[in-house]
Amino acid sequence: MTPDPSPLPTPRAELVERLARAAQYDLVVIGGGATGLGVALDAATRGFRVALVERADFAKGTSSRATKLVHGGVRYLAQGNIALVREALHERATLLHNAPHLAQPLPFVMPSYRCWEAPFYGAGLKMYDALAGKAGLGATEFLGPARTLQCLPTVQRQGLKGSVKYWDGQFDDARLALALARSAARSGAVVANYVEATDLLNEDGRVAGVVCRDVESGRPLTLRARCVVNATGVWVDALREKDAQAMGRTVAPLVAPSQGVHLVVDRDFLGSDHALMVPKTADGRVLFAVPWLGKVILGTTDTPRHDLDREPTPFAEEVDFILGESARYLRRAPARSEVRSVWVGLRPLVKPQDENGDNTKSLSREHTVLASRSGLVTVTGGKWTTYRAMAEDVLQKCFSAGLLEARKGGATNHLALVGAGGAGVHHRLCDAPGWHSFGSEAAAVRQLPGADAHLGMNLTEAMVRFAVRHEYARTVEDVLARRWRALFLDARHAGEMGARVAQIVQEETGLDPQLEPFEQLARQYASLPT
């Protein structure tokens, strides 16, 4: 693969013009998260004329707020969902192969303080290895107390019986979403952030396209399409309702959102390149402590949430839960003042039609694909690891519903994403980010002005310019939240970097870089509820 970046049309007006120019698309995807971008890439590799629109930035919502794990789902194995685990393990291997600069193996250690824990959980993890087969990342091991402390030097020693060590993966979710967007564009799709789908175009009882608005210019756009895919995550029901109203019908809500909270602390609280995994906390949930980009992520919660805030905030009891459980397993647990960033993601759990959705443990983590009577295809649920399989399922639904002619797929199974391959990809995601974060494009970034002008947290002016010129960034938040993960790693420092980043973004775009909203957001990410 060439190491040269795939540039955006310049200026953005040309991208919007190209979006509007097509007389008709085969497929228009609404939603620029993991699922929508995966659908756009899959369809483009099959030769379809594809457009994707996202009303904010790519991965602005749930897709940038994952626990950063590429996994087969150990807890799903405990539930007996073998098929889901097998599929996820296959997709784990595929993702690690296609984007080695953004997804890598990671060892996990599950400490045991009761004699039965290691044999019990170890037996399940041995089955996990067996299901992975040749796609396994490493053999499960039983460790004694001494080796456990070598792997997790900060874990509680009192009562430690040993541990089980197993392998899964970790990734950079927002940058993977960008790689998908750019790979889809390289394959012929027209992808645009900050283009809002305001309505569905309905003709003779069929969905015939999407009515849009360019958020920056206010320009109205009508994108005609043979097939429209609603991939808006926890927000899919809004479009489903528009579709039903046009037909004089009503629909039951499909999604019951669940909130996942993550706290970020300094690396020394874990002091290891291994992740800590607690399979069953005091209330039955799972606790992770994951080394990531030079910090440690603690999480996650699983709390019903009935509103759909674009920037949800944690509940005080969720923060207390994570800190309290961390204190049970770490010799020095972080205090509230030592939390560098707190962020929240909303999971689009599929809601059983006969339940009110208050118990998220009873809701489906698997994805669902539906085609309405008018032809609107909706996809929701699932998880980042299986985004590619979800995309294939969406295309199959489009074929079976007669919306698109069937075409052979499978190209994404072995498709190296933008930035993969070449020099610079052999780094560890548990280390602080740097030039290596750009994979094979690192040399191209270094050639831009400001390669040696550091802005903080290893970010340079050249990296900001690359984000705007080649990675669709339009605002300070786009740069510091998703192209460079500063907001997610240390919100206070990210806020301090905002003004200088804003100057560069404005130089590159000529637009208001939205500094004040970012500074407000940074204060939110730096604050804990009381």
N, C-alpha and C positions, 0 to 999 in steps of 0.2 A: 504494500500500500504506500502511496506517496505520502511524505511527511508534510506536504504543503497544505495549509488550511483551505477549507472550502469557503470562500468569501460570500458574504451576503450581497445582494444587489445594493448599489449605493447611488443615491441616498435611499432611505426607507420608502420614500414616495414611489420608487420604482417597484419595490416589493409589493406594495398595496396595489399599484397599477397592474402588475402581473397577476395578482390574486383576482382582480376584477375582470381581466381581459378574456378569460376563457368563456366560450359560449355555454359550455356545460361540462361539469366534472362527472367522472364516474362515481366518485365518493367524496363527500365532505365530512370531516371529523370535527366534532365540537368538543373541545377539552384538550389541553396541552399537558396533562399529567402522564404518568407512566403508561397507562392503558391506551389513551388516545394516541400518543406518540408511537407506541408499539403497533397499533393498527395502521397508522399512516405509513410507517416504514414497511410493514408487511405488504400492504396493498401496492405501494410504489414499486417494490421489487418484483411484483407480479405484472407490472406494466400498466396498471390502472392510472388514470388521471386523477390525482389526489390533491385535495386542499385540506389544511388543518388550521383552525382558528382557536385562539385562547384569549379570553377577555382580560387577563392580567399577564403575568409572566409565566413561562414554562415552569412547571413544578412549584408554582407559588403556594399551592395548598398542601394536601396530604403527602404528595410525592416528594417533598423536600424534608419531611418531618418523621421519617421512618426511624426505626432503632438501628439502622445501618447494617442490618444483617441479611445476608443471602443464605437462606436456610431451607431445609426440607421440612421442617416443622416437627420437632421432637414431640411436642405436646399433642400433635395430631396423631402421632403413632400411638401414644397412650390412650387416645380415644378410639383406636382401631380403624382409623381412616387410612388404610394402607395405600389406596389408589392416589389419594392426594399427596401423600408423602413421596411416593415413587415418582410422580410427575414433577414435584418440586425439586427432588434430588437431581433429576435429569436436567431441569432448567438451571439449577445451580451450577452444574458443570458447564453448560452451554454459556452462561453469562460470564463465568470466570475465564473461559477460553476466548470469548469475543471481545472482552473489554478488560484485559489484564492490568491496565493502568488505573482502572476504577473499581475493580472487584477482585478480591484475593482471598485465599484460605486464611483461617484464623483458628488457633487452638482455644478450646474452652475447657475450664476446669470446674467440676461440680463437687465442692467439698462435702464431706459427710461427717456428721456429729453423732450419728446413731449407727450401730453395727449393721443394721439391715439396709441402710441407704445405698451404699456403694454397690453391693450385689444386685439390689433391686433395680436401680437406675442403669447400672452397667449392662444388665441383661437386655434391657430395651435398646441401649445404644449399640450393642453388638448387632441387634436386629437392624438398626439404622444403617450400620456399615454394610450388612448383607444386602439390604435393599438398594444401596448406592452401587454396589458391585464395582466394576472397573472405574466408575465415576467417583469413587470414594477419594477423600482428601487426605486420609491418614487413619490408622487403626486406633480404635478405642483402647485405652490402657487403664489399668487399676494402679493407683499410686498410693504409697504409704504416706504417713504424715511428713516425713523428711522431704520427699520429692514434691509433695503438695506445696510445701513452703518454698521450695525452690521456684516453683511455677507461680505461686501467689504469695510473695513475701509479706504482704500486709494483711493476710487473712487472719481471723481469730484463731489463736493456737489452743486455747483452753477447750478440752474435749474433742479436739480434732482426731478423727479415726483414720482419715485418708481421703481419697477422692477418686473421681472418674474423669479422665481426660478424653475429649473427643474433638472432632473437627467439623467446622462449618465455614461460612464465608462472611466477609464484610464488604461494604462498598460505600461509595460516595453517591447518594441518591440524586441530588440535584444536578451534579455534573454528569451523571449517567443519563438523566433526562435530556440535557443539552446535547450529549453525544447522539442520542436517538433522533432529536430534532434535526441536527446537522446531517446525520446519515440519511434520514428521510429526504432532506433537501438534495443531497448528493445523488439520491436515487430518482429524483425527478419530481418529488412532491413540493407543493408550495405551502410552507408553514409560516405562520405569522402570529406572534404574541401581540397583545394589546389590540386585538380585533374582537369585538364582542358580538356574539350571536344574540340578537334581540328578539327574533321570532323565527318560526318555521314557515316556509312557503308551502301552502297547501293548495292543490289544484285538483278538482274533481275527486275529492276524498283521498288523495294521495299526497304524501310529502314529496315535494318537487325541488326542494332546496332550502337555503337558509338566508334570512335577512340579517345583515351584519352592519356594524358601525366601527370605523377605524377610530379608536379611542383618542389617538393623538391629534388627528385632523378634524374629526367629526364627520368624515365623509361616509355617506351611506353606501352599502354594497349589497348586491343580491347575487348569491352564488347558487346557480342552478345545478342540480345533481340528480343522478339516477338513484343514489342511495345516500342517506344521512345517518351517521352514527353518533349517538349521544353517549359520550364518554366523560361526563362531568363529575364523576366520583360521588361524593355525598350529596351533590346538588342535582342528580339526575332527575329527581321527581319534578322539579320545576319545568323542565322541557316536556316530560311525560304529561304533565297537566295541560300545557299549551296544546300538545298534540291531541289529547282527549277532548278538550274544549272545542277544537275545530271540527271534531266529529260529533259534537253534541253529547259527549259521554263523560264519565268520570273514571278515575283510576284510584286504586288503593296505593298508599305510599309503599315503595319498595325498599327504602333504606331506613335503618335505625342507626344513627351515628353513635360511635363509641369514641371516647376521648382517651388518648394516650399521652402522658406527660413524661418529659425527659429532663433531667438535670445534668449539667456539665460541670465537672470539677477538674482540678489540676491532676496531672499524670501521677504525682507521687502518692495519691491516695490508693492507687492500685499497685504502682511500682512494678509493672509487668507488661510483657507483650502478649500475655494470655488474658482471655476474658473470663470473668467470674459469672457462673450461672447457678442460680438457686431455683430448682424446679417447683418448689412449693413453699411460699411464704406463709406468714401467719394467717392470711385470709385466703390462701389457696392460689394466689397469683404467682407469676414467674418474675424473678428479679434478675436483671443483667447489670454487670459493670464491664463496659466494653472500651478498650483503648482505641482511640480514633483521632487522627490528625493532631497528635500531640496532647490530647486531653483524654478524659474518661467520661463516658456517657452512663448515667445511672437511670434505670427505668425498667419497665414502663407500667403505667396504670391502664385500667380498662373500665372506664366509667361512662354510663349512659349520658348522652347530652342531647337535648331536644332542640336547641337552636343551631344555626349553621353559620356562626360567626367566621369571617375570613381570617381573623386573628384571635382564635380562642385563647382564653387565659386559664391557668390551672386553678383548681379548687385547693383551698388551704389543706384540706385533709389528704389530698393526693401528694402534695409536697411532704407533709408530715410522714405519710406512709413510706415514701421512698427513702427519706433520711433515717427514719426509724429502723427499717429493715436493713439498710446499709450498716447501721451501728451494730446490728446483731452479727454481721459477718466480716466487718473490717475492724482491725485493731484501733485505728484512728478514723472515726467516721467524720465526714465533712459537716461543718456547722453551716447554718443558713447563710452566714456572711461569706462563706467560701464557695458558694455556688456562682459560677461565672456566667451561666446563661440557662434560662429555662424556656422550653418551647413545647408546643402542644400540636398534635395532629389529630384529625378526625378520621376515624376508620369508617368506610362505607359498608357496614355489615348488612347482609341481606335479611330483610325482616319477614319472618313467617306471617302469612296472611291471617292466621288465627291467634296471633300473639300481639301484645302491645309493645314489645321490644324493650321492656325495662330490664330484663336480664340478658346482658350481652353475651354471657357464656352459652346461652341457648341459641344464639344467632349463628348463621352460617358464615364461615370465613372463606368459603369457596365463592367463585364468581358466578354470576348469572347473566345470560344473554337472552334478550327478549326482542321480538319483532311485533310491533303493533299492527292493527288492521290497516292503518294508513301507510305502513312501511317504515316507520321510525324504528331503528335498531338501537337498543339501549344495552349497555354493558356496565356492570358495577360489581363490587365485592372483590375478592381475590387479594393478592399481595404482590409486592414488587417482584419477588423472585420469579413469579409465574407470568410476568407481563407478556412475554413472547407467546406462550401457549394460549393466553387469553386472546391475543390478537388473532391467532389462527382460528380460534373458536368463533370470533366475531365475523371473520371473513366467511367461514363455513355457513354461518347463519344468513349472511347476505346472499350466498349462493342458494341455499335451500329455500329461502323466501322468494326467490326469483327476482331479486333486486339487481344482481350482477351475474354475469355468466361465469361459470366456474373456470378458474385458471389454476394451473399447478403452482404450488407454493413450496415452502421449505427452504427458500434462499436464506432466511434470517437465522437458520439453525447453525450456519457456519459463516456468518457475515461479520467480519471484523468491523467494529464501530470506529468512528472518527477518533483519531488519537492512539489507536491500538497499533502495536507493531513497531519495529525500529528501536532506536536507542532511547533510553530515558524512561522506559516503562517498568524497569525492575526496581521498584521502590516498595516501601511498606506503608500501607494506609494507616497504621498505628502511629507513624511518625508525623511530625509537624509538616504541613504542606510547603512546597517550594516549587522550583522550576519543573521538577519531575512530575508534578501533578498534571502537566499538560501532555504527558506521554510523548509520542513521536512529534508533536508540534512544538516542543520546548524550544528548538532552534529558531523556529519562525517567530515565536514570542520575543526572544532575545534580540531579534533584529529591529524591533520597533523602538521608537524614541522613549527614553526613560528607563532603559533596562537596569541601570544602576541606581535609580532614584527610588529609595525605599520609603514606603508610607506606613510601615508597621505590620507586625504579624506576617513577615516575609512577603508581603505584597509590594509590587513595584508599579511605577507608572506604566511601564510597557504592558504589564498584565492587565491593567485597567483598559488601556487602548485596545488590546486584543479582545477583551470581553465585549467592547462596544462594536468593534469592526467585524468580528467574526463569530461572536457568540450571542448575538441578539440582545445584549444588555442595553437598557434605555434609561435606567435610573440608578441612583446610589444604592438603593436596596437590591436591585438586580445584581450589582457587582458584589456587594459585601455580604449578601445573604446566600446567594446561589452560585455565582461564578467563583467566588472566594468565600469560604464558609465562616468568615470572621464573626458574623452576628450569632451563629450557632455555637461558636467556640468561646468567645469572650465578648459579651454584649457591650460592656462599658468601653473596652478598647475599640470595638467596631464603631461606636458612636463618636469617639475621638478622631477616628480616621475619616469620618464622613465628609468634612468640609473640603479636604484636599481631593478626595475622590470626586466630589461634586464638580470641582473646577475642571477636572479632566473630562468627565462625562459631558459637561456643557461645551467644552472646546470641540469635542468630537461630534456632538449631535446638534448643537445650537438650540437645545431645548432646556426647559427648567428641569434640573436633575432630581427634583423632589427631595431636597436635603432635609427640610423640617419634618416631613412625615417619617423619614427614616430615623431621625434623632429621637422622635417620640416612640417609634417602634423599638429602638435600642434600649430606651429606658424601660419599656415594658418587659423585654427579654431579660433585663438585669434585675428585675424586681420580683420578690416572692410575696405571695398573698399571706396575710396574717389572720 
